[in-house]
């Protein structure tokens, strides 16, 4: 069974869709990823770059029996084209974005089984059972020995459209012994601006490096997307920032489950003050220990495998 994943990544899109696609691929023996890439964005060398949004997917359909689509950019016209060309279509969806021409819709978020999909005709699956983790995140996981909060991880996704990184670095660089910053294309710019010995800036990191950073971090500041699941599984307490509207349901769900205290938004005037308040609470060892244990129980390592099984059955 040959399966194709159509996805996207870029300077304004971020890396979330591609990361999930890579996680799903880990569960298949015979799968390829075709990615639309926007701007100067680093992607793995073993995936095909192709503008499938603009160009026809007819030739691709000749080589694959089934397709999985993880996209925010796909419109109704492209969805209908895909539905007419592939024998079986599965869609990864976060908030019932549109009426899909599909056989299966999977919402791989902790709230995925709570959304109303009654407008759809496809089979619906979702919730904690389908949260996607990359193999390296699962395999590298180490037991957390909670103690003094000395290392902070700052990550706002594959892009920083709100220009949060300079504000976050300035606010927290002197509060920790080490601050690891996922800076992407802003690495050189930030290194010139900030020279504090506590700061370590990283450019584009792969899943192995990401897993390593989780293992050495005591707490994190993150965007409200898929990274929250990886941090939870890895036992790293975090404060989250909603950097795009599609993250709203995810953040509310994590708040309801007690993983974050407040839903903070990138455009909030008092964002830094609110972050400092939350980080100060997370410095408490007992608080972090409780959140670490809760997160590790919350996220299952079997989500990608469950998606593989579901797609195999359609």
C-alpha positions as CSV (number, residue, x, y, z in Angstrom):
1,X,0.0,0.0,0.0
2,X,1.6,3.3,-1.1
3,X,0.4,6.4,0.7
4,X,1.1,10.0,0.0
5,X,1.0,12.9,2.4
6,X,0.3,16.4,1.1
7,X,1.3,19.2,3.5
8,X,2.9,22.6,3.7
9,X,5.5,24.6,5.6
10,X,6.9,28.1,5.4
11,X,7.9,31.4,6.9
12,X,4.4,32.4,7.7
13,X,2.8,28.9,7.8
14,X,5.2,27.5,10.3
15,X,6.4,23.9,10.7
16,X,3.5,22.3,12.5
17,X,1.9,20.6,9.6
18,X,5.2,19.2,8.3
19,X,6.1,18.0,11.8
20,X,2.8,16.1,12.1
21,X,3.4,14.6,8.6
22,X,6.8,13.4,9.6
23,X,5.3,11.9,12.7
24,X,2.7,10.0,10.7
25,X,5.4,8.9,8.3
26,X,7.3,7.2,11.2
27,X,4.3,4.8,11.5
28,X,4.2,3.7,7.8
29,X,6.6,1.5,5.9
30,X,5.7,2.9,2.5
31,X,4.9,6.6,2.5
32,X,6.1,9.7,0.8
33,X,5.6,13.4,1.8
34,X,5.1,16.1,-0.8
35,X,5.3,19.6,0.8
36,X,4.5,23.1,-0.5
37,X,7.3,25.3,0.8
38,X,6.8,29.0,1.3
39,X,9.8,31.3,1.4
40,X,13.3,30.5,2.6
41,X,12.4,27.7,4.9
42,X,14.6,24.7,5.7
43,X,12.9,21.3,5.1
44,X,14.2,17.7,5.4
45,X,16.1,16.5,2.3
46,X,14.0,13.3,2.0
47,X,10.7,15.0,1.2
48,X,9.6,16.3,-2.2
49,X,9.0,20.1,-2.6
50,X,6.1,20.8,-5.0
51,X,3.5,23.5,-5.1
52,X,0.5,21.2,-5.1
53,X,-1.8,24.1,-4.2
54,X,-1.2,25.8,-7.5
55,X,-0.4,22.8,-9.7
56,X,-2.3,19.7,-10.5
57,X,-1.9,16.5,-8.4
58,X,-3.0,14.2,-11.3
59,X,0.5,12.8,-11.8
60,X,0.9,12.1,-8.1
61,X,-2.5,10.3,-8.0
62,X,-1.1,7.8,-10.5
63,X,1.5,6.6,-8.1
64,X,-0.4,6.4,-4.8
65,X,-3.5,4.5,-3.6
66,X,-4.3,6.8,-0.7
67,X,-3.6,10.4,0.3
68,X,-3.4,12.1,3.7
69,X,-3.8,15.9,3.6
70,X,-2.6,18.1,6.4
71,X,-3.2,21.7,5.2
72,X,-4.7,25.1,6.2
73,X,-4.2,26.5,2.7
74,X,-6.2,23.9,0.7
75,X,-9.4,25.4,-0.7
76,X,-12.6,23.7,-1.8
77,X,-11.5,23.5,-5.4
78,X,-8.3,21.7,-4.6
79,X,-10.1,19.4,-2.1
80,X,-12.5,18.4,-4.8
81,X,-9.7,17.7,-7.3
82,X,-7.9,15.5,-4.7
83,X,-11.2,13.7,-4.0
84,X,-11.7,12.9,-7.6
85,X,-8.2,11.7,-8.3
86,X,-7.4,9.5,-5.3
87,X,-9.3,6.4,-4.4
88,X,-9.2,7.1,-0.7
89,X,-8.6,10.5,1.0
90,X,-7.9,11.2,4.7
91,X,-7.7,14.7,6.1
92,X,-6.0,16.0,9.2
93,X,-8.2,18.8,10.6
94,X,-8.0,20.9,13.7
95,X,-11.3,22.8,13.8
96,X,-13.7,21.6,11.1
97,X,-12.3,24.2,8.7
98,X,-14.4,23.3,5.7
99,X,-16.7,20.7,4.2
100,X,-14.3,18.0,3.1
101,X,-14.4,15.6,0.1
102,X,-12.9,12.8,2.1
103,X,-13.3,9.3,3.4
104,X,-11.8,10.0,6.8
105,X,-11.2,13.1,9.0
106,X,-8.8,12.9,11.9
107,X,-8.5,15.6,14.5
108,X,-5.2,14.8,16.3
109,X,-5.7,17.1,19.3
110,X,-6.8,16.5,22.8
111,X,-10.1,18.3,22.1
112,X,-10.6,16.5,18.7
113,X,-13.4,14.2,19.9
114,X,-15.3,17.1,21.4
115,X,-15.9,19.1,18.2
116,X,-19.1,19.0,16.2
117,X,-18.5,17.4,12.8
118,X,-22.1,16.6,12.0
119,X,-21.8,18.6,8.8
120,X,-19.3,16.1,7.4
121,X,-20.1,12.8,5.6
122,X,-16.7,11.2,6.2
123,X,-15.8,9.0,9.2
124,X,-14.6,11.1,12.1
125,X,-11.8,10.2,14.6
126,X,-10.1,12.4,17.1
127,X,-8.9,13.2,20.6
128,X,-5.9,12.1,22.7
129,X,-5.7,8.7,21.1
130,X,-4.5,10.4,17.8
131,X,-2.0,13.0,19.0
132,X,1.0,12.8,16.8
133,X,4.5,12.5,18.1
134,X,7.7,12.0,16.1
135,X,9.7,8.8,16.8
136,X,12.7,10.8,18.0
137,X,10.6,12.5,20.7
138,X,9.3,9.1,21.9
139,X,12.6,7.3,21.8
140,X,14.7,10.0,23.5
141,X,12.3,10.6,26.4
142,X,14.1,10.6,29.7
143,X,12.7,10.6,33.3
144,X,12.4,14.1,34.7
145,X,14.2,14.7,38.0
146,X,12.6,17.9,39.2
147,X,14.8,20.2,41.1
148,X,16.0,23.8,40.8
149,X,14.6,25.5,37.7
150,X,17.9,26.4,35.9
151,X,17.1,25.9,32.2
152,X,14.4,27.5,30.1
153,X,13.4,26.7,26.5
154,X,11.9,29.4,24.3
155,X,10.2,28.3,21.1
156,X,7.4,30.1,19.2
157,X,7.2,27.7,16.3
158,X,8.8,27.7,12.8
159,X,8.2,31.4,12.4
160,X,7.9,34.5,14.6
161,X,5.4,36.7,12.8
162,X,4.7,38.7,16.0
163,X,8.4,39.3,16.6
164,X,8.2,37.8,20.1
165,X,11.7,36.4,20.4
166,X,13.5,39.7,21.1
167,X,11.0,40.5,23.9
168,X,11.2,37.1,25.4
169,X,14.9,36.9,25.3
170,X,15.3,40.3,26.9
171,X,12.7,39.4,29.6
172,X,14.1,36.1,30.7
173,X,17.8,35.9,29.8
174,X,18.9,36.8,33.2
175,X,16.5,34.7,35.2
176,X,18.0,31.3,34.3
177,X,21.4,29.7,34.2
178,X,20.7,28.6,30.6
179,X,18.2,29.8,28.1
180,X,17.8,27.8,24.9
181,X,16.1,29.8,22.1
182,X,14.8,28.3,18.9
183,X,15.5,31.3,16.7
184,X,15.2,29.9,13.2
185,X,16.3,32.4,10.6
186,X,16.7,35.1,13.3
187,X,19.6,33.3,15.0
188,X,22.4,35.6,13.7
189,X,20.3,38.7,14.3
190,X,19.6,37.8,17.9
191,X,23.2,36.7,18.6
192,X,24.3,40.2,17.6
193,X,21.7,41.9,19.8
194,X,22.0,39.7,22.9
195,X,25.4,38.6,24.2
196,X,24.4,37.3,27.7
197,X,26.4,34.1,28.5
198,X,23.2,32.3,29.6
199,X,21.8,32.4,26.0
200,X,22.2,29.6,23.5
201,X,20.5,30.3,20.1
202,X,19.6,27.5,17.8
203,X,18.7,27.7,14.1
204,X,16.7,25.0,12.4
205,X,16.7,21.9,14.5
206,X,15.7,18.3,13.6
207,X,13.5,16.1,15.8
208,X,16.6,14.5,17.5
209,X,17.9,17.9,18.6
210,X,14.4,18.9,19.7
211,X,14.1,15.8,21.8
212,X,17.5,16.6,23.4
213,X,16.4,20.1,24.2
214,X,13.3,18.8,25.9
215,X,15.3,16.4,28.0
216,X,17.5,19.2,29.4
217,X,14.9,21.9,29.9
218,X,13.2,22.5,33.2
219,X,10.4,24.5,31.8
220,X,9.4,26.2,28.5
221,X,7.7,29.1,26.8
222,X,6.0,27.9,23.7
223,X,3.5,28.7,21.0
224,X,0.1,27.0,21.3
225,X,0.5,24.4,18.6
226,X,1.8,20.8,18.4
227,X,4.8,21.6,20.6
228,X,2.6,21.6,23.6
229,X,1.9,17.9,23.1
230,X,5.7,17.1,22.7
231,X,6.5,19.1,25.9
232,X,3.7,17.4,27.8
233,X,4.9,13.9,26.7
234,X,8.5,14.9,27.6
235,X,7.5,16.0,31.1
236,X,8.4,19.7,30.6
237,X,6.0,22.2,32.2
238,X,5.3,25.2,30.0
239,X,3.6,28.5,29.5
240,X,1.9,28.9,26.1
241,X,1.2,31.8,23.8
242,X,-1.5,31.8,21.2
243,X,0.3,33.0,18.1
244,X,-2.4,32.1,15.6
245,X,-6.2,31.8,15.7
246,X,-6.2,28.1,14.9
247,X,-4.4,27.4,18.2
248,X,-7.4,28.6,20.3
249,X,-9.1,25.3,20.8
250,X,-5.9,23.6,21.7
251,X,-4.9,26.1,24.3
252,X,-8.4,26.1,25.9
253,X,-8.3,22.3,26.1
254,X,-4.9,22.4,27.8
255,X,-6.2,25.0,30.2
256,X,-9.2,22.9,31.1
257,X,-6.9,19.9,31.8
258,X,-4.8,22.0,34.1
259,X,-1.7,22.0,32.0
260,X,-1.7,25.8,31.7
261,X,-3.2,28.4,34.0
262,X,-4.1,31.1,31.5
263,X,-4.6,31.4,27.7
264,X,-2.1,34.2,26.7
265,X,-2.2,35.8,23.3
266,X,0.7,37.3,21.3
267,X,-1.0,40.6,20.9
268,X,-1.8,41.1,24.6
269,X,-0.4,44.4,25.9
270,X,0.6,42.8,29.2
271,X,2.0,39.6,27.7
272,X,5.5,39.8,29.2
273,X,4.2,40.7,32.7
274,X,1.7,37.8,32.5
275,X,4.5,35.4,31.3
276,X,6.7,36.4,34.2
277,X,3.9,35.8,36.6
278,X,3.3,32.3,35.2
279,X,7.0,31.5,35.0
280,X,7.5,32.5,38.6
281,X,4.8,30.0,39.6
282,X,6.5,27.3,37.5
283,X,9.8,27.7,39.4
284,X,8.1,26.0,42.4
285,X,9.4,22.5,42.4
286,X,6.2,20.8,43.6
287,X,4.1,22.7,40.9
288,X,6.5,21.6,38.1
289,X,6.6,18.0,39.4
290,X,2.8,17.8,39.4
291,X,2.6,19.2,35.9
292,X,5.4,17.0,34.6
293,X,3.6,13.8,35.7
294,X,0.2,15.0,34.5
295,X,1.6,15.8,31.0
296,X,3.4,12.5,30.6
297,X,0.1,10.7,31.4
298,X,-1.9,13.0,29.1
299,X,-0.2,12.2,25.8
300,X,0.1,8.7,24.5
301,X,3.1,7.6,22.3
302,X,0.7,5.6,20.1
303,X,-1.1,8.4,18.2
304,X,0.7,8.1,14.9
305,X,0.3,4.3,15.0
306,X,-3.4,4.7,15.6
307,X,-3.7,7.0,12.6
308,X,-1.7,4.5,10.5
309,X,-4.2,1.8,11.4
310,X,-7.2,4.1,10.7
311,X,-5.9,5.1,7.3
312,X,-5.1,1.5,6.4
313,X,-8.7,0.5,7.1
314,X,-10.4,3.0,4.8
